[in-house]
């Protein structure tokens, strides 16, 4: 799932461009979202820097990466690697 402060139109462009197949929630308030999940906010224009979570099936956080600038994000290969590791570890 992805959360975005983008408008519906901009979020849809991202979904189309990257052929996303998971839910993308849009139109969130940047400050309210930051206060809920933590992270870093750009003041003007207001947007959240990326925050990535890997969750266990029970909803607990396995990995959290919050960026405070243009670098420092979860990437697909790393995320898949962590998930595969956890699957093997749990048997």
Secondary structure, DSSP 8 states (H G I E B T S, - for coil): -EE--S-HHHHHHHHHHHT--S-EE----HHHHHHHH---EETTTTEE--EEEEE-TTS-EEEEEE-SSSS----HHHHHHHHHHHHHHH-
